[in-house]
Amino acid sequence: ERLDDDLMIKKVRALIPTLPQTYRAVLTMRYIDDFSIKEIAVALEVSENVVSVRVHRGLARLKELCESTDII
C-alpha cells in the first residue's frame, strides 16, 4: 500500500505542471504551501469563492489526468 501511495504522489507531481496556470497556482498554494482559502484569495486578489471553485476544478482535472495517463 505504501508503494502505491508513493507511485501516486510521483504521478501527481508529474501531472501538476500540465494543469492550466489558474489551477496549478491555487493547488500549489493550498496543498504545498499550506495557505488557507482566504490567504490565497488575498494573494491573488480574487474572492474566496473563486479560489474554492478553482481548487475544486483543479482537483477534478488532476483526477481526470491521473486516470487517463499511464505515467509511472
C-alpha positions in Angstrom: 0.0 0.0 0.0 2.9 2.4 0.8 4.4 1.7 -2.6 1.0 2.6 -4.3 0.9 5.8 -2.3 4.4 6.7 -3.4 3.7 6.0 -7.0 0.5 8.1 -6.9 2.4 11.0 -5.4 5.0 10.8 -8.1 2.3 10.7 -10.7 0.5 13.7 -9.3 3.8 15.7 -9.1 4.5 14.8 -12.7 1.0 16.0 -13.8 0.7 19.2 -11.8 2.8 21.2 -14.4 0.3 20.2 -17.1 -2.6 21.9 -15.4 -3.7 25.4 -16.5 -1.9 28.1 -14.6 -5.0 29.2 -12.6 -5.5 25.6 -11.2 -1.8 25.0 -10.8 -1.3 28.2 -8.7 -4.2 27.6 -6.3 -3.4 23.9 -5.8 0.2 24.7 -5.1 -0.7 27.4 -2.7 -3.3 25.2 -0.9 -1.6 21.8 -0.7 2.1 22.6 -0.9 2.4 26.0 0.7 -0.5 25.2 3.1 -2.3 28.5 2.5 -5.9 28.9 3.6 -8.6 29.7 1.0 -8.7 33.2 2.5 -4.9 33.7 2.2 -5.0 32.6 -1.4 -7.8 34.9 -2.2 -5.9 37.9 -0.7 -2.7 36.9 -2.5 -4.5 36.6 -5.9 -6.9 39.4 -5.3 -10.0 37.4 -6.0 -12.9 36.2 -3.9 -12.7 33.2 -1.6 -15.5 31.7 -3.7 -13.3 32.0 -6.9 -10.5 30.3 -5.0 -12.7 27.5 -3.8 -14.1 26.9 -7.3 -10.6 26.8 -8.8 -9.4 24.3 -6.1 -12.4 22.1 -6.8 -12.0 22.2 -10.6 -8.2 21.8 -10.4 -8.6 18.7 -8.3 -11.2 17.3 -10.7 -8.9 18.0 -13.6 -5.9 16.4 -11.8 -8.1 13.3 -11.0 -9.0 13.0 -14.7 -5.4 13.3 -15.7 -4.3 10.6 -13.2 -7.0 8.2 -14.5 -6.2 8.8 -18.2 -2.4 8.8 -18.2 0.0 6.0 -17.9 2.8 7.9 -16.3 4.5 5.6 -13.9 
